[in-house]
Amino acid sequence: MAERVRGHWAIENREHHVRDVTFGEDASRVRTGNAPRAMASLRNLAIGALRLAGRDNIAEGLRHHARDMTRPLATLGLT
């Protein structure tokens, strides 16, 4: 049981670390209404799409995709 709990928190910490360090989530000034939940969902979408595309380094993947506006669409299968 303790191993499952540790595994759960390892995943939680890994995901939170990426969102906080890469996206600056803890410093976000989005605080009212549904906006915080919507922004968290968009961040999770970006992280998930990059991981499915084989990216381990999310920050590098974001920089790579920012260089050409067609790359994110291709990653999401929209082109």
PDB file of N, CA, C and O in Angstrom:
ATOM      1  N   MET A   1       0.829  -1.190   0.000  1.00  0.00           N
ATOM      2  CA  MET A   1       0.000   0.000   0.000  1.00  0.00           C
ATOM      3  C   MET A   1       0.875   1.257   0.000  1.00  0.00           C
ATOM      4  O   MET A   1       0.618   2.198  -0.750  1.00  0.00           O
ATOM      5  N   ALA A   2       1.901   1.265   0.839  1.00  0.00           N
ATOM      6  CA  ALA A   2       2.773   2.439   0.914  1.00  0.00           C
ATOM      7  C   ALA A   2       3.458   2.701  -0.424  1.00  0.00           C
ATOM      8  O   ALA A   2       3.672   3.851  -0.806  1.00  0.00           O
ATOM      9  N   GLU A   3       3.797   1.633  -1.127  1.00  0.00           N
ATOM     10  CA  GLU A   3       4.439   1.788  -2.438  1.00  0.00           C
ATOM     11  C   GLU A   3       3.486   2.454  -3.434  1.00  0.00           C
ATOM     12  O   GLU A   3       3.915   3.289  -4.231  1.00  0.00           O
ATOM     13  N   ARG A   4       2.225   2.102  -3.399  1.00  0.00           N
ATOM     14  CA  ARG A   4       1.232   2.724  -4.289  1.00  0.00           C
ATOM     15  C   ARG A   4       1.069   4.205  -3.964  1.00  0.00           C
ATOM     16  O   ARG A   4       0.952   5.038  -4.864  1.00  0.00           O
ATOM     17  N   VAL A   5       1.062   4.526  -2.673  1.00  0.00           N
ATOM     18  CA  VAL A   5       0.936   5.933  -2.265  1.00  0.00           C
ATOM     19  C   VAL A   5       2.147   6.717  -2.738  1.00  0.00           C
ATOM     20  O   VAL A   5       2.005   7.821  -3.264  1.00  0.00           O
ATOM     21  N   ARG A   6       3.339   6.159  -2.556  1.00  0.00           N
ATOM     22  CA  ARG A   6       4.561   6.839  -3.022  1.00  0.00           C
ATOM     23  C   ARG A   6       4.534   7.016  -4.531  1.00  0.00           C
ATOM     24  O   ARG A   6       4.932   8.061  -5.046  1.00  0.00           O
ATOM     25  N   GLY A   7       4.065   5.995  -5.240  1.00  0.00           N
ATOM     26  CA  GLY A   7       3.967   6.089  -6.693  1.00  0.00           C
ATOM     27  C   GLY A   7       3.010   7.182  -7.123  1.00  0.00           C
ATOM     28  O   GLY A   7       3.280   7.913  -8.075  1.00  0.00           O
ATOM     29  N   HIS A   8       1.894   7.293  -6.425  1.00  0.00           N
ATOM     30  CA  HIS A   8       0.919   8.347  -6.732  1.00  0.00           C
ATOM     31  C   HIS A   8       1.549   9.717  -6.542  1.00  0.00           C
ATOM     32  O   HIS A   8       1.419  10.585  -7.405  1.00  0.00           O
ATOM     33  N   TRP A   9       2.234   9.920  -5.414  1.00  0.00           N
ATOM     34  CA  TRP A   9       2.815  11.240  -5.145  1.00  0.00           C
ATOM     35  C   TRP A   9       3.988  11.533  -6.060  1.00  0.00           C
ATOM     36  O   TRP A   9       4.256  12.697  -6.361  1.00  0.00           O
ATOM     37  N   ALA A  10       4.690  10.511  -6.507  1.00  0.00           N
ATOM     38  CA  ALA A  10       5.782  10.739  -7.466  1.00  0.00           C
ATOM     39  C   ALA A  10       5.217  11.296  -8.762  1.00  0.00           C
ATOM     40  O   ALA A  10       5.786  12.219  -9.344  1.00  0.00           O
ATOM     41  N   ILE A  11       4.099  10.738  -9.218  1.00  0.00           N
ATOM     42  CA  ILE A  11       3.458  11.241 -10.440  1.00  0.00           C
ATOM     43  C   ILE A  11       2.933  12.648 -10.211  1.00  0.00           C
ATOM     44  O   ILE A  11       3.136  13.524 -11.052  1.00  0.00           O
ATOM     45  N   GLU A  12       2.259  12.882  -9.083  1.00  0.00           N
ATOM     46  CA  GLU A  12       1.731  14.219  -8.779  1.00  0.00           C
ATOM     47  C   GLU A  12       2.848  15.252  -8.747  1.00  0.00           C
ATOM     48  O   GLU A  12       2.722  16.326  -9.335  1.00  0.00           O
ATOM     49  N   ASN A  13       3.937  14.931  -8.063  1.00  0.00           N
ATOM     50  CA  ASN A  13       5.048  15.876  -7.959  1.00  0.00           C
ATOM     51  C   ASN A  13       5.689  16.125  -9.316  1.00  0.00           C
ATOM     52  O   ASN A  13       6.067  17.256  -9.621  1.00  0.00           O
ATOM     53  N   ARG A  14       5.817  15.094 -10.130  1.00  0.00           N
ATOM     54  CA  ARG A  14       6.413  15.246 -11.459  1.00  0.00           C
ATOM     55  C   ARG A  14       5.567  16.177 -12.317  1.00  0.00           C
ATOM     56  O   ARG A  14       6.099  17.065 -12.983  1.00  0.00           O
ATOM     57  N   GLU A  15       4.262  15.978 -12.303  1.00  0.00           N
ATOM     58  CA  GLU A  15       3.363  16.813 -13.106  1.00  0.00           C
ATOM     59  C   GLU A  15       3.340  18.242 -12.584  1.00  0.00           C
ATOM     60  O   GLU A  15       3.402  19.187 -13.369  1.00  0.00           O
ATOM     61  N   HIS A  16       3.252  18.410 -11.279  1.00  0.00           N
ATOM     62  CA  HIS A  16       3.218  19.762 -10.720  1.00  0.00           C
ATOM     63  C   HIS A  16       4.519  20.493 -11.008  1.00  0.00           C
ATOM     64  O   HIS A  16       4.509  21.683 -11.324  1.00  0.00           O
ATOM     65  N   HIS A  17       5.628  19.793 -10.902  1.00  0.00           N
ATOM     66  CA  HIS A  17       6.931  20.421 -11.157  1.00  0.00           C
ATOM     67  C   HIS A  17       6.994  20.956 -12.585  1.00  0.00           C
ATOM     68  O   HIS A  17       7.447  22.080 -12.801  1.00  0.00           O
ATOM     69  N   VAL A  18       6.554  20.181 -13.543  1.00  0.00           N
ATOM     70  CA  VAL A  18       6.565  20.632 -14.943  1.00  0.00           C
ATOM     71  C   VAL A  18       5.669  21.849 -15.108  1.00  0.00           C
ATOM     72  O   VAL A  18       6.066  22.837 -15.725  1.00  0.00           O
ATOM     73  N   ARG A  19       4.458  21.782 -14.557  1.00  0.00           N
ATOM     74  CA  ARG A  19       3.537  22.911 -14.718  1.00  0.00           C
ATOM     75  C   ARG A  19       4.058  24.157 -14.026  1.00  0.00           C
ATOM     76  O   ARG A  19       3.904  25.263 -14.544  1.00  0.00           O
ATOM     77  N   ASP A  20       4.670  23.992 -12.870  1.00  0.00           N
ATOM     78  CA  ASP A  20       5.148  25.165 -12.144  1.00  0.00           C
ATOM     79  C   ASP A  20       6.406  25.744 -12.764  1.00  0.00           C
ATOM     80  O   ASP A  20       6.479  26.951 -12.993  1.00  0.00           O
ATOM     81  N   VAL A  21       7.393  24.912 -13.040  1.00  0.00           N
ATOM     82  CA  VAL A  21       8.673  25.411 -13.547  1.00  0.00           C
ATOM     83  C   VAL A  21       8.566  25.853 -15.006  1.00  0.00           C
ATOM     84  O   VAL A  21       9.065  26.920 -15.363  1.00  0.00           O
ATOM     85  N   THR A  22       7.933  25.062 -15.836  1.00  0.00           N
ATOM     86  CA  THR A  22       7.871  25.371 -17.265  1.00  0.00           C
ATOM     87  C   THR A  22       6.837  26.445 -17.579  1.00  0.00           C
ATOM     88  O   THR A  22       7.090  27.336 -18.390  1.00  0.00           O
ATOM     89  N   PHE A  23       5.679  26.363 -16.940  1.00  0.00           N
ATOM     90  CA  PHE A  23       4.603  27.306 -17.235  1.00  0.00           C
ATOM     91  C   PHE A  23       4.447  28.399 -16.179  1.00  0.00           C
ATOM     92  O   PHE A  23       3.658  29.324 -16.369  1.00  0.00           O
ATOM     93  N   GLY A  24       5.190  28.309 -15.060  1.00  0.00           N
ATOM     94  CA  GLY A  24       5.074  29.315 -14.004  1.00  0.00           C
ATOM     95  C   GLY A  24       3.685  29.327 -13.376  1.00  0.00           C
ATOM     96  O   GLY A  24       3.156  30.388 -13.047  1.00  0.00           O
ATOM     97  N   GLU A  25       3.103  28.157 -13.213  1.00  0.00           N
ATOM     98  CA  GLU A  25       1.724  28.066 -12.745  1.00  0.00           C
ATOM     99  C   GLU A  25       1.521  28.689 -11.366  1.00  0.00           C
ATOM    100  O   GLU A  25       0.510  29.354 -11.142  1.00  0.00           O
ATOM    101  N   ASP A  26       2.449  28.492 -10.446  1.00  0.00           N
ATOM    102  CA  ASP A  26       2.280  29.051  -9.107  1.00  0.00           C
ATOM    103  C   ASP A  26       2.290  30.573  -9.118  1.00  0.00           C
ATOM    104  O   ASP A  26       1.689  31.196  -8.243  1.00  0.00           O
ATOM    105  N   ALA A  27       2.959  31.181 -10.088  1.00  0.00           N
ATOM    106  CA  ALA A  27       3.023  32.645 -10.173  1.00  0.00           C
ATOM    107  C   ALA A  27       1.899  33.220 -11.030  1.00  0.00           C
ATOM    108  O   ALA A  27       1.814  34.436 -11.206  1.00  0.00           O
ATOM    109  N   SER A  28       1.047  32.367 -11.558  1.00  0.00           N
ATOM    110  CA  SER A  28      -0.030  32.826 -12.440  1.00  0.00           C
ATOM    111  C   SER A  28      -0.958  33.776 -11.700  1.00  0.00           C
ATOM    112  O   SER A  28      -1.282  33.564 -10.531  1.00  0.00           O
ATOM    113  N   ARG A  29      -1.378  34.815 -12.389  1.00  0.00           N
ATOM    114  CA  ARG A  29      -2.290  35.793 -11.810  1.00  0.00           C
ATOM    115  C   ARG A  29      -3.738  35.522 -12.221  1.00  0.00           C
ATOM    116  O   ARG A  29      -4.636  36.310 -11.922  1.00  0.00           O
ATOM    117  N   VAL A  30      -3.948  34.421 -12.895  1.00  0.00           N
ATOM    118  CA  VAL A  30      -5.298  34.022 -13.294  1.00  0.00           C
ATOM    119  C   VAL A  30      -5.951  33.390 -12.073  1.00  0.00           C
ATOM    120  O   VAL A  30      -5.567  32.295 -11.662  1.00  0.00           O
ATOM    121  N   ARG A  31      -6.938  34.073 -11.487  1.00  0.00           N
ATOM    122  CA  ARG A  31      -7.473  33.604 -10.214  1.00  0.00           C
ATOM    123  C   ARG A  31      -8.998  33.628 -10.101  1.00  0.00           C
ATOM    124  O   ARG A  31      -9.527  33.170  -9.087  1.00  0.00           O
ATOM    125  N   THR A  32      -9.718  34.134 -11.082  1.00  0.00           N
ATOM    126  CA  THR A  32     -11.159  34.289 -10.906  1.00  0.00           C
ATOM    127  C   THR A  32     -11.953  33.390 -11.847  1.00  0.00           C
ATOM    128  O   THR A  32     -11.498  33.023 -12.931  1.00  0.00           O
ATOM    129  N   GLY A  33     -13.153  33.050 -11.392  1.00  0.00           N
ATOM    130  CA  GLY A  33     -14.061  32.257 -12.206  1.00  0.00           C
ATOM    131  C   GLY A  33     -13.483  30.903 -12.582  1.00  0.00           C
ATOM    132  O   GLY A  33     -12.810  30.250 -11.784  1.00  0.00           O
ATOM    133  N   ASN A  34     -13.758  30.501 -13.802  1.00  0.00           N
ATOM    134  CA  ASN A  34     -13.278  29.212 -14.308  1.00  0.00           C
ATOM    135  C   ASN A  34     -11.926  29.318 -14.994  1.00  0.00           C
ATOM    136  O   ASN A  34     -11.384  28.312 -15.452  1.00  0.00           O
ATOM    137  N   ALA A  35     -11.377  30.519 -15.070  1.00  0.00           N
ATOM    138  CA  ALA A  35     -10.119  30.726 -15.795  1.00  0.00           C
ATOM    139  C   ALA A  35      -8.969  29.869 -15.261  1.00  0.00           C
ATOM    140  O   ALA A  35      -8.235  29.299 -16.068  1.00  0.00           O
ATOM    141  N   PRO A  36      -8.773  29.748 -13.935  1.00  0.00           N
ATOM    142  CA  PRO A  36      -7.661  28.906 -13.466  1.00  0.00           C
ATOM    143  C   PRO A  36      -7.798  27.452 -13.922  1.00  0.00           C
ATOM    144  O   PRO A  36      -6.812  26.826 -14.313  1.00  0.00           O
ATOM    145  N   ARG A  37      -9.004  26.924 -13.871  1.00  0.00           N
ATOM    146  CA  ARG A  37      -9.234  25.539 -14.302  1.00  0.00           C
ATOM    147  C   ARG A  37      -9.012  25.396 -15.806  1.00  0.00           C
ATOM    148  O   ARG A  37      -8.440  24.407 -16.265  1.00  0.00           O
ATOM    149  N   ALA A  38      -9.468  26.387 -16.565  1.00  0.00           N
ATOM    150  CA  ALA A  38      -9.288  26.347 -18.023  1.00  0.00           C
ATOM    151  C   ALA A  38      -7.806  26.406 -18.384  1.00  0.00           C
ATOM    152  O   ALA A  38      -7.349  25.664 -19.254  1.00  0.00           O
ATOM    153  N   MET A  39      -7.056  27.283 -17.722  1.00  0.00           N
ATOM    154  CA  MET A  39      -5.623  27.397 -18.004  1.00  0.00           C
ATOM    155  C   MET A  39      -4.892  26.111 -17.621  1.00  0.00           C
ATOM    156  O   MET A  39      -4.007  25.661 -18.347  1.00  0.00           O
ATOM    157  N   ALA A  40      -5.259  25.518 -16.482  1.00  0.00           N
ATOM    158  CA  ALA A  40      -4.641  24.251 -16.074  1.00  0.00           C
ATOM    159  C   ALA A  40      -4.939  23.164 -17.107  1.00  0.00           C
ATOM    160  O   ALA A  40      -4.073  22.345 -17.413  1.00  0.00           O
ATOM    161  N   SER A  41      -6.151  23.154 -17.638  1.00  0.00           N
ATOM    162  CA  SER A  41      -6.511  22.167 -18.663  1.00  0.00           C
ATOM    163  C   SER A  41      -5.695  22.364 -19.927  1.00  0.00           C
ATOM    164  O   SER A  41      -5.238  21.392 -20.527  1.00  0.00           O
ATOM    165  N   LEU A  42      -5.505  23.614 -20.339  1.00  0.00           N
ATOM    166  CA  LEU A  42      -4.700  23.890 -21.531  1.00  0.00           C
ATOM    167  C   LEU A  42      -3.241  23.500 -21.321  1.00  0.00           C
ATOM    168  O   LEU A  42      -2.599  22.966 -22.225  1.00  0.00           O
ATOM    169  N   ARG A  43      -2.721  23.769 -20.127  1.00  0.00           N
ATOM    170  CA  ARG A  43      -1.339  23.368 -19.824  1.00  0.00           C
ATOM    171  C   ARG A  43      -1.215  21.852 -19.862  1.00  0.00           C
ATOM    172  O   ARG A  43      -0.258  21.315 -20.420  1.00  0.00           O
ATOM    173  N   ASN A  44      -2.187  21.162 -19.267  1.00  0.00           N
ATOM    174  CA  ASN A  44      -2.160  19.698 -19.272  1.00  0.00           C
ATOM    175  C   ASN A  44      -2.278  19.149 -20.684  1.00  0.00           C
ATOM    176  O   ASN A  44      -1.642  18.145 -21.007  1.00  0.00           O
ATOM    177  N   LEU A  45      -3.076  19.784 -21.528  1.00  0.00           N
ATOM    178  CA  LEU A  45      -3.184  19.375 -22.930  1.00  0.00           C
ATOM    179  C   LEU A  45      -1.835  19.497 -23.621  1.00  0.00           C
ATOM    180  O   LEU A  45      -1.416  18.590 -24.339  1.00  0.00           O
ATOM    181  N   ALA A  46      -1.158  20.614 -23.404  1.00  0.00           N
ATOM    182  CA  ALA A  46       0.148  20.824 -24.033  1.00  0.00           C
ATOM    183  C   ALA A  46       1.158  19.787 -23.552  1.00  0.00           C
ATOM    184  O   ALA A  46       1.892  19.210 -24.355  1.00  0.00           O
ATOM    185  N   ILE A  47       1.195  19.553 -22.249  1.00  0.00           N
ATOM    186  CA  ILE A  47       2.133  18.571 -21.696  1.00  0.00           C
ATOM    187  C   ILE A  47       1.822  17.180 -22.243  1.00  0.00           C
ATOM    188  O   ILE A  47       2.726  16.461 -22.668  1.00  0.00           O
ATOM    189  N   GLY A  48       0.553  16.802 -22.233  1.00  0.00           N
ATOM    190  CA  GLY A  48       0.158  15.486 -22.725  1.00  0.00           C
ATOM    191  C   GLY A  48       0.468  15.293 -24.197  1.00  0.00           C
ATOM    192  O   GLY A  48       0.955  14.237 -24.601  1.00  0.00           O
ATOM    193  N   ALA A  49       0.185  16.315 -25.004  1.00  0.00           N
ATOM    194  CA  ALA A  49       0.459  16.215 -26.443  1.00  0.00           C
ATOM    195  C   ALA A  49       1.951  16.073 -26.703  1.00  0.00           C
ATOM    196  O   ALA A  49       2.364  15.284 -27.553  1.00  0.00           O
ATOM    197  N   LEU A  50       2.759  16.834 -25.973  1.00  0.00           N
ATOM    198  CA  LEU A  50       4.210  16.745 -26.165  1.00  0.00           C
ATOM    199  C   LEU A  50       4.739  15.388 -25.718  1.00  0.00           C
ATOM    200  O   LEU A  50       5.624  14.826 -26.363  1.00  0.00           O
ATOM    201  N   ARG A  51       4.207  14.858 -24.625  1.00  0.00           N
ATOM    202  CA  ARG A  51       4.651  13.538 -24.157  1.00  0.00           C
ATOM    203  C   ARG A  51       4.241  12.452 -25.144  1.00  0.00           C
ATOM    204  O   ARG A  51       5.017  11.534 -25.411  1.00  0.00           O
ATOM    205  N   LEU A  52       3.032  12.548 -25.687  1.00  0.00           N
ATOM    206  CA  LEU A  52       2.592  11.568 -26.694  1.00  0.00           C
ATOM    207  C   LEU A  52       3.438  11.654 -27.957  1.00  0.00           C
ATOM    208  O   LEU A  52       3.600  10.665 -28.672  1.00  0.00           O
ATOM    209  N   ALA A  53       3.975  12.840 -28.229  1.00  0.00           N
ATOM    210  CA  ALA A  53       4.838  13.026 -29.402  1.00  0.00           C
ATOM    211  C   ALA A  53       6.267  12.576 -29.119  1.00  0.00           C
ATOM    212  O   ALA A  53       7.138  12.696 -29.981  1.00  0.00           O
ATOM    213  N   GLY A  54       6.516  12.053 -27.899  1.00  0.00           N
ATOM    214  CA  GLY A  54       7.833  11.519 -27.574  1.00  0.00           C
ATOM    215  C   GLY A  54       8.775  12.502 -26.913  1.00  0.00           C
ATOM    216  O   GLY A  54       9.971  12.231 -26.800  1.00  0.00           O
ATOM    217  N   ARG A  55       8.264  13.627 -26.478  1.00  0.00           N
ATOM    218  CA  ARG A  55       9.112  14.626 -25.818  1.00  0.00           C
ATOM    219  C   ARG A  55       9.170  14.349 -24.321  1.00  0.00           C
ATOM    220  O   ARG A  55       8.137  14.260 -23.657  1.00  0.00           O
ATOM    221  N   ASP A  56      10.376  14.215 -23.799  1.00  0.00           N
ATOM    222  CA  ASP A  56      10.552  14.098 -22.354  1.00  0.00           C
ATOM    223  C   ASP A  56      10.804  15.460 -21.732  1.00  0.00           C
ATOM    224  O   ASP A  56      10.370  15.733 -20.612  1.00  0.00           O
ATOM    225  N   ASN A  57      11.505  16.308 -22.463  1.00  0.00           N
ATOM    226  CA  ASN A  57      11.804  17.655 -21.984  1.00  0.00           C
ATOM    227  C   ASN A  57      10.722  18.594 -22.516  1.00  0.00           C
ATOM    228  O   ASN A  57      10.755  19.002 -23.677  1.00  0.00           O
ATOM    229  N   ILE A  58       9.774  18.926 -21.661  1.00  0.00           N
ATOM    230  CA  ILE A  58       8.618  19.717 -22.078  1.00  0.00           C
ATOM    231  C   ILE A  58       9.034  21.129 -22.467  1.00  0.00           C
ATOM    232  O   ILE A  58       8.520  21.670 -23.447  1.00  0.00           O
ATOM    233  N   ALA A  59       9.942  21.733 -21.730  1.00  0.00           N
ATOM    234  CA  ALA A  59      10.384  23.099 -22.059  1.00  0.00           C
ATOM    235  C   ALA A  59      11.019  23.141 -23.447  1.00  0.00           C
ATOM    236  O   ALA A  59      10.760  24.062 -24.221  1.00  0.00           O
ATOM    237  N   GLU A  60      11.840  22.157 -23.760  1.00  0.00           N
ATOM    238  CA  GLU A  60      12.468  22.106 -25.084  1.00  0.00           C
ATOM    239  C   GLU A  60      11.410  21.877 -26.163  1.00  0.00           C
ATOM    240  O   GLU A  60      11.481  22.464 -27.242  1.00  0.00           O
ATOM    241  N   GLY A  61      10.441  21.032 -25.871  1.00  0.00           N
ATOM    242  CA  GLY A  61       9.362  20.784 -26.818  1.00  0.00           C
ATOM    243  C   GLY A  61       8.540  22.036 -27.092  1.00  0.00           C
ATOM    244  O   GLY A  61       8.140  22.284 -28.230  1.00  0.00           O
ATOM    245  N   LEU A  62       8.288  22.822 -26.054  1.00  0.00           N
ATOM    246  CA  LEU A  62       7.560  24.080 -26.242  1.00  0.00           C
ATOM    247  C   LEU A  62       8.347  25.045 -27.116  1.00  0.00           C
ATOM    248  O   LEU A  62       7.789  25.677 -28.013  1.00  0.00           O
ATOM    249  N   ARG A  63       9.637  25.154 -26.853  1.00  0.00           N
ATOM    250  CA  ARG A  63      10.470  26.047 -27.674  1.00  0.00           C
ATOM    251  C   ARG A  63      10.483  25.578 -29.126  1.00  0.00           C
ATOM    252  O   ARG A  63      10.371  26.389 -30.045  1.00  0.00           O
ATOM    253  N   HIS A  64      10.619  24.273 -29.332  1.00  0.00           N
ATOM    254  CA  HIS A  64      10.637  23.713 -30.686  1.00  0.00           C
ATOM    255  C   HIS A  64       9.334  24.041 -31.423  1.00  0.00           C
ATOM    256  O   HIS A  64       9.358  24.458 -32.581  1.00  0.00           O
ATOM    257  N   HIS A  65       8.218  23.853 -30.755  1.00  0.00           N
ATOM    258  CA  HIS A  65       6.923  24.098 -31.387  1.00  0.00           C
ATOM    259  C   HIS A  65       6.643  25.586 -31.568  1.00  0.00           C
ATOM    260  O   HIS A  65       5.878  25.960 -32.456  1.00  0.00           O
ATOM    261  N   ALA A  66       7.236  26.428 -30.759  1.00  0.00           N
ATOM    262  CA  ALA A  66       7.010  27.873 -30.875  1.00  0.00           C
ATOM    263  C   ALA A  66       7.699  28.461 -32.102  1.00  0.00           C
ATOM    264  O   ALA A  66       7.332  29.547 -32.550  1.00  0.00           O
ATOM    265  N   ARG A  67       8.674  27.775 -32.643  1.00  0.00           N
ATOM    266  CA  ARG A  67       9.432  28.296 -33.790  1.00  0.00           C
ATOM    267  C   ARG A  67       8.658  28.245 -35.099  1.00  0.00           C
ATOM    268  O   ARG A  67       8.991  28.966 -36.040  1.00  0.00           O
ATOM    269  N   ASP A  68       7.644  27.416 -35.173  1.00  0.00           N
ATOM    270  CA  ASP A  68       6.875  27.268 -36.413  1.00  0.00           C
ATOM    271  C   ASP A  68       5.421  27.006 -36.029  1.00  0.00           C
ATOM    272  O   ASP A  68       5.117  25.998 -35.392  1.00  0.00           O
ATOM    273  N   MET A  69       4.535  27.902 -36.413  1.00  0.00           N
ATOM    274  CA  MET A  69       3.150  27.803 -35.953  1.00  0.00           C
ATOM    275  C   MET A  69       2.393  26.591 -36.500  1.00  0.00           C
ATOM    276  O   MET A  69       1.286  26.308 -36.042  1.00  0.00           O
ATOM    277  N   THR A  70       2.955  25.882 -37.453  1.00  0.00           N
ATOM    278  CA  THR A  70       2.283  24.675 -37.949  1.00  0.00           C
ATOM    279  C   THR A  70       2.635  23.439 -37.115  1.00  0.00           C
ATOM    280  O   THR A  70       1.913  22.443 -37.164  1.00  0.00           O
ATOM    281  N   ARG A  71       3.717  23.487 -36.361  1.00  0.00           N
ATOM    282  CA  ARG A  71       4.137  22.312 -35.574  1.00  0.00           C
ATOM    283  C   ARG A  71       3.111  21.895 -34.520  1.00  0.00           C
ATOM    284  O   ARG A  71       2.796  20.709 -34.426  1.00  0.00           O
ATOM    285  N   PRO A  72       2.574  22.836 -33.716  1.00  0.00           N
ATOM    286  CA  PRO A  72       1.573  22.388 -32.731  1.00  0.00           C
ATOM    287  C   PRO A  72       0.353  21.749 -33.388  1.00  0.00           C
ATOM    288  O   PRO A  72      -0.188  20.768 -32.879  1.00  0.00           O
ATOM    289  N   LEU A  73      -0.076  22.303 -34.510  1.00  0.00           N
ATOM    290  CA  LEU A  73      -1.226  21.731 -35.212  1.00  0.00           C
ATOM    291  C   LEU A  73      -0.919  20.327 -35.715  1.00  0.00           C
ATOM    292  O   LEU A  73      -1.764  19.435 -35.637  1.00  0.00           O
ATOM    293  N   ALA A  74       0.288  20.133 -36.229  1.00  0.00           N
ATOM    294  CA  ALA A  74       0.688  18.804 -36.704  1.00  0.00           C
ATOM    295  C   ALA A  74       0.756  17.817 -35.546  1.00  0.00           C
ATOM    296  O   ALA A  74       0.351  16.664 -35.692  1.00  0.00           O
ATOM    297  N   THR A  75       1.263  18.254 -34.402  1.00  0.00           N
ATOM    298  CA  THR A  75       1.357  17.384 -33.229  1.00  0.00           C
ATOM    299  C   THR A  75      -0.031  16.937 -32.786  1.00  0.00           C
ATOM    300  O   THR A  75      -0.216  15.798 -32.358  1.00  0.00           O
ATOM    301  N   LEU A  76      -1.004  17.839 -32.890  1.00  0.00           N
ATOM    302  CA  LEU A  76      -2.375  17.508 -32.503  1.00  0.00           C
ATOM    303  C   LEU A  76      -3.144  16.798 -33.615  1.00  0.00           C
ATOM    304  O   LEU A  76      -4.307  16.438 -33.434  1.00  0.00           O
ATOM    305  N   GLY A  77      -2.499  16.594 -34.765  1.00  0.00           N
ATOM    306  CA  GLY A  77      -3.138  15.908 -35.881  1.00  0.00           C
ATOM    307  C   GLY A  77      -4.159  16.764 -36.612  1.00  0.00           C
ATOM    308  O   GLY A  77      -5.115  16.241 -37.185  1.00  0.00           O
ATOM    309  N   LEU A  78      -3.960  18.083 -36.594  1.00  0.00           N
ATOM    310  CA  LEU A  78      -4.922  19.000 -37.209  1.00  0.00           C
ATOM    311  C   LEU A  78      -4.481  19.523 -38.570  1.00  0.00           C
ATOM    312  O   LEU A  78      -5.112  20.426 -39.117  1.00  0.00           O
ATOM    313  N   THR A  79      -3.412  18.972 -39.120  1.00  0.00           N
ATOM    314  CA  THR A  79      -2.986  19.409 -40.459  1.00  0.00           C
ATOM    315  C   THR A  79      -2.928  18.229 -41.391  1.00  0.00           C
ATOM    316  O   THR A  79      -2.592  18.385 -42.565  1.00  0.00           O
TER     317      THR A  79
END
